[in-house]
Amino acid sequence: MALAASFKRLVRFVAKDSTQVLIGQPVKDELDIGIALRQGQDVVVDVFSGLSVLNPGVKTGRTESIGRILSPLAQHEVGTIRCIGLNYNQHAKEVRMEPPTIPTLFM
């Protein structure tokens, strides 16, 4: 029986000097990863054994620095996302637009 991973927040990333996609958790809990990376800071991550944030596995004891942050889910995990623009009256009012007579569908 596999042990459940203990994590607060996961990131999917490519480590510096690597092409391998990894899953992990930032070592510093309070760190805003996006801001830190934008400012050129080194973001160290505890690497997990899994290949997906949907199944992260467990901590490996290894750390890596983020070279490139990726979307939480890989393309094959998402499928097709269908969206409807201005899909409710309150949103139309917020953007000061008339609700469409036919919904706008986009992917």
C-alpha atoms as an extended CHARMM CRD file, in Angstrom:
* protein
*
       107  EXT
         1         1  MET       CA              0.0000000000        0.0000000000        0.0000000000  PROA      1               0.0000000000
         2         2  ALA       CA              1.4680000000        3.3910000000       -1.0380000000  PROA      2               0.0000000000
         3         3  LEU       CA              1.6690000000        6.1570000000        1.5110000000  PROA      3               0.0000000000
         4         4  ALA       CA             -0.2460000000        9.3290000000        0.7500000000  PROA      4               0.0000000000
         5         5  ALA       CA              1.9110000000       12.3370000000        0.0250000000  PROA      5               0.0000000000
         6         6  SER       CA              2.0020000000       15.1180000000        2.5630000000  PROA      6               0.0000000000
         7         7  PHE       CA              2.0140000000       18.4810000000        0.8240000000  PROA      7               0.0000000000
         8         8  LYS       CA              0.5800000000       21.9770000000        1.0560000000  PROA      8               0.0000000000
         9         9  ARG       CA              1.0500000000       23.0810000000       -2.5390000000  PROA      9               0.0000000000
        10        10  LEU       CA              2.5650000000       21.4120000000       -5.5290000000  PROA      10              0.0000000000
        11        11  VAL       CA              4.3150000000       22.7520000000       -8.5910000000  PROA      11              0.0000000000
        12        12  ARG       CA              5.0410000000       21.1370000000      -11.9210000000  PROA      12              0.0000000000
        13        13  PHE       CA              8.3600000000       22.3410000000      -13.2640000000  PROA      13              0.0000000000
        14        14  VAL       CA             11.5400000000       21.7120000000      -15.1900000000  PROA      14              0.0000000000
        15        15  ALA       CA             14.6670000000       21.8910000000      -13.0570000000  PROA      15              0.0000000000
        16        16  LYS       CA             17.5930000000       24.1210000000      -13.9840000000  PROA      16              0.0000000000
        17        17  ASP       CA             19.9440000000       22.4590000000      -16.4770000000  PROA      17              0.0000000000
        18        18  SER       CA             17.3930000000       19.7190000000      -17.1820000000  PROA      18              0.0000000000
        19        19  THR       CA             14.5880000000       18.8280000000      -19.5560000000  PROA      19              0.0000000000
        20        20  GLN       CA             12.8110000000       16.4670000000      -17.1750000000  PROA      20              0.0000000000
        21        21  VAL       CA              9.3820000000       17.4940000000      -15.8960000000  PROA      21              0.0000000000
        22        22  LEU       CA              9.1740000000       17.1350000000      -12.1150000000  PROA      22              0.0000000000
        23        23  ILE       CA              6.5620000000       17.5280000000       -9.3960000000  PROA      23              0.0000000000
        24        24  GLY       CA              7.4350000000       19.0550000000       -6.0480000000  PROA      24              0.0000000000
        25        25  GLN       CA              6.7290000000       21.4370000000       -3.2450000000  PROA      25              0.0000000000
        26        26  PRO       CA              8.6500000000       24.6480000000       -2.5390000000  PROA      26              0.0000000000
        27        27  VAL       CA             10.9930000000       24.2900000000        0.4380000000  PROA      27              0.0000000000
        28        28  LYS       CA              9.9200000000       27.7410000000        1.6900000000  PROA      28              0.0000000000
        29        29  ASP       CA              6.1820000000       27.6260000000        2.4390000000  PROA      29              0.0000000000
        30        30  GLU       CA              5.7550000000       31.3970000000        2.4940000000  PROA      30              0.0000000000
        31        31  LEU       CA              7.4780000000       32.0110000000       -0.8520000000  PROA      31              0.0000000000
        32        32  ASP       CA              5.4150000000       33.4200000000       -3.7200000000  PROA      32              0.0000000000
        33        33  ILE       CA              6.9030000000       31.3190000000       -6.5000000000  PROA      33              0.0000000000
        34        34  GLY       CA              5.7930000000       33.5240000000       -9.3850000000  PROA      34              0.0000000000
        35        35  ILE       CA              7.2260000000       36.6980000000       -7.8800000000  PROA      35              0.0000000000
        36        36  ALA       CA             10.4390000000       34.9700000000       -6.8280000000  PROA      36              0.0000000000
        37        37  LEU       CA             11.0450000000       33.5620000000      -10.3000000000  PROA      37              0.0000000000
        38        38  ARG       CA             10.2050000000       36.8690000000      -11.9550000000  PROA      38              0.0000000000
        39        39  GLN       CA             12.7600000000       38.5620000000       -9.6890000000  PROA      39              0.0000000000
        40        40  GLY       CA             15.4020000000       35.9930000000      -10.6270000000  PROA      40              0.0000000000
        41        41  GLN       CA             15.4680000000       34.2960000000       -7.2340000000  PROA      41              0.0000000000
        42        42  ASP       CA             16.4020000000       30.6500000000       -6.8470000000  PROA      42              0.0000000000
        43        43  VAL       CA             13.3120000000       28.6090000000       -5.9230000000  PROA      43              0.0000000000
        44        44  VAL       CA             14.2440000000       25.2930000000       -4.3180000000  PROA      44              0.0000000000
        45        45  VAL       CA             11.6950000000       22.4860000000       -4.4270000000  PROA      45              0.0000000000
        46        46  ASP       CA             11.4010000000       19.1730000000       -2.5850000000  PROA      46              0.0000000000
        47        47  VAL       CA             10.9860000000       16.6900000000       -5.4340000000  PROA      47              0.0000000000
        48        48  PHE       CA              8.1800000000       14.1150000000       -5.2770000000  PROA      48              0.0000000000
        49        49  SER       CA              8.2580000000       10.6530000000       -6.8650000000  PROA      49              0.0000000000
        50        50  GLY       CA              5.0940000000       11.0660000000       -8.9690000000  PROA      50              0.0000000000
        51        51  LEU       CA              4.7380000000       12.3260000000      -12.5040000000  PROA      51              0.0000000000
        52        52  SER       CA              1.5540000000       14.3540000000      -12.0250000000  PROA      52              0.0000000000
        53        53  VAL       CA              0.0420000000       16.7060000000       -9.4600000000  PROA      53              0.0000000000
        54        54  LEU       CA             -2.9570000000       14.3550000000       -9.6460000000  PROA      54              0.0000000000
        55        55  ASN       CA             -0.7230000000       11.5620000000       -8.3450000000  PROA      55              0.0000000000
        56        56  PRO       CA              2.3270000000       13.2700000000       -6.7990000000  PROA      56              0.0000000000
        57        57  GLY       CA              3.7750000000       10.2850000000       -4.9780000000  PROA      57              0.0000000000
        58        58  VAL       CA              5.9760000000       10.9680000000       -1.9590000000  PROA      58              0.0000000000
        59        59  LYS       CA              8.9790000000       13.1630000000       -1.1680000000  PROA      59              0.0000000000
        60        60  THR       CA             12.1620000000       11.6720000000       -2.5550000000  PROA      60              0.0000000000
        61        61  GLY       CA             14.5680000000       13.5140000000       -0.2470000000  PROA      61              0.0000000000
        62        62  ARG       CA             15.9940000000       15.2700000000       -3.3180000000  PROA      62              0.0000000000
        63        63  THR       CA             15.7610000000       18.9960000000       -4.0040000000  PROA      63              0.0000000000
        64        64  GLU       CA             15.9810000000       20.8590000000       -7.2970000000  PROA      64              0.0000000000
        65        65  SER       CA             15.8220000000       24.5030000000       -8.3290000000  PROA      65              0.0000000000
        66        66  ILE       CA             13.0660000000       25.5680000000      -10.6980000000  PROA      66              0.0000000000
        67        67  GLY       CA             14.3350000000       26.4150000000      -14.1510000000  PROA      67              0.0000000000
        68        68  ARG       CA             10.8850000000       26.8170000000      -15.6930000000  PROA      68              0.0000000000
        69        69  ILE       CA              7.4730000000       26.6390000000      -14.0460000000  PROA      69              0.0000000000
        70        70  LEU       CA              4.8000000000       24.7050000000      -15.9410000000  PROA      70              0.0000000000
        71        71  SER       CA              1.0160000000       24.5700000000      -15.8470000000  PROA      71              0.0000000000
        72        72  PRO       CA             -0.2570000000       22.3560000000      -13.0170000000  PROA      72              0.0000000000
        73        73  LEU       CA             -1.5920000000       19.7400000000      -15.4240000000  PROA      73              0.0000000000
        74        74  ALA       CA              0.0460000000       18.2990000000      -18.5270000000  PROA      74              0.0000000000
        75        75  GLN       CA             -1.8610000000       18.6660000000      -21.7870000000  PROA      75              0.0000000000
        76        76  HSD       CA             -2.7860000000       14.9620000000      -21.8310000000  PROA      76              0.0000000000
        77        77  GLU       CA             -4.3540000000       15.3350000000      -18.3670000000  PROA      77              0.0000000000
        78        78  VAL       CA             -6.6560000000       18.1550000000      -19.4020000000  PROA      78              0.0000000000
        79        79  GLY       CA             -8.3990000000       17.1650000000      -22.6050000000  PROA      79              0.0000000000
        80        80  THR       CA            -10.5920000000       19.8670000000      -24.1090000000  PROA      80              0.0000000000
        81        81  ILE       CA            -11.7870000000       22.8440000000      -22.0920000000  PROA      81              0.0000000000
        82        82  ARG       CA            -14.9650000000       24.4370000000      -23.3950000000  PROA      82              0.0000000000
        83        83  CYS       CA            -15.9040000000       27.8800000000      -22.2050000000  PROA      83              0.0000000000
        84        84  ILE       CA            -18.8830000000       30.1400000000      -22.7330000000  PROA      84              0.0000000000
        85        85  GLY       CA            -18.2690000000       33.8850000000      -22.8170000000  PROA      85              0.0000000000
        86        86  LEU       CA            -20.5670000000       36.2660000000      -20.9320000000  PROA      86              0.0000000000
        87        87  ASN       CA            -22.3890000000       33.2380000000      -19.6180000000  PROA      87              0.0000000000
        88        88  TYR       CA            -24.3660000000       35.0330000000      -16.9390000000  PROA      88              0.0000000000
        89        89  ASN       CA            -26.0140000000       38.4380000000      -16.6570000000  PROA      89              0.0000000000
        90        90  GLN       CA            -23.9140000000       39.7000000000      -13.7280000000  PROA      90              0.0000000000
        91        91  HSD       CA            -20.7210000000       39.1640000000      -15.7150000000  PROA      91              0.0000000000
        92        92  ALA       CA            -22.1630000000       41.0500000000      -18.6770000000  PROA      92              0.0000000000
        93        93  LYS       CA            -23.0390000000       43.9420000000      -16.3450000000  PROA      93              0.0000000000
        94        94  GLU       CA            -19.5370000000       43.9070000000      -14.8090000000  PROA      94              0.0000000000
        95        95  VAL       CA            -17.9170000000       44.3350000000      -18.2220000000  PROA      95              0.0000000000
        96        96  ARG       CA            -20.6600000000       46.7300000000      -19.3810000000  PROA      96              0.0000000000
        97        97  MET       CA            -21.7140000000       44.5810000000      -22.3210000000  PROA      97              0.0000000000
        98        98  GLU       CA            -25.0700000000       43.3380000000      -23.4820000000  PROA      98              0.0000000000
        99        99  PRO       CA            -25.5660000000       39.6050000000      -22.9860000000  PROA      99              0.0000000000
       100       100  PRO       CA            -25.2830000000       37.8920000000      -26.3740000000  PROA      100             0.0000000000
       101       101  THR       CA            -28.3890000000       36.4220000000      -27.9720000000  PROA      101             0.0000000000
       102       102  ILE       CA            -26.3220000000       33.3440000000      -28.8280000000  PROA      102             0.0000000000
       103       103  PRO       CA            -23.5980000000       32.3090000000      -26.3250000000  PROA      103             0.0000000000
       104       104  THR       CA            -19.9990000000       32.6200000000      -27.4660000000  PROA      104             0.0000000000
       105       105  LEU       CA            -18.2910000000       29.2260000000      -27.2520000000  PROA      105             0.0000000000
       106       106  PHE       CA            -14.5250000000       28.9660000000      -27.2220000000  PROA      106             0.0000000000
       107       107  MET       CA            -11.9000000000       26.3620000000      -26.3620000000  PROA      107             0.0000000000
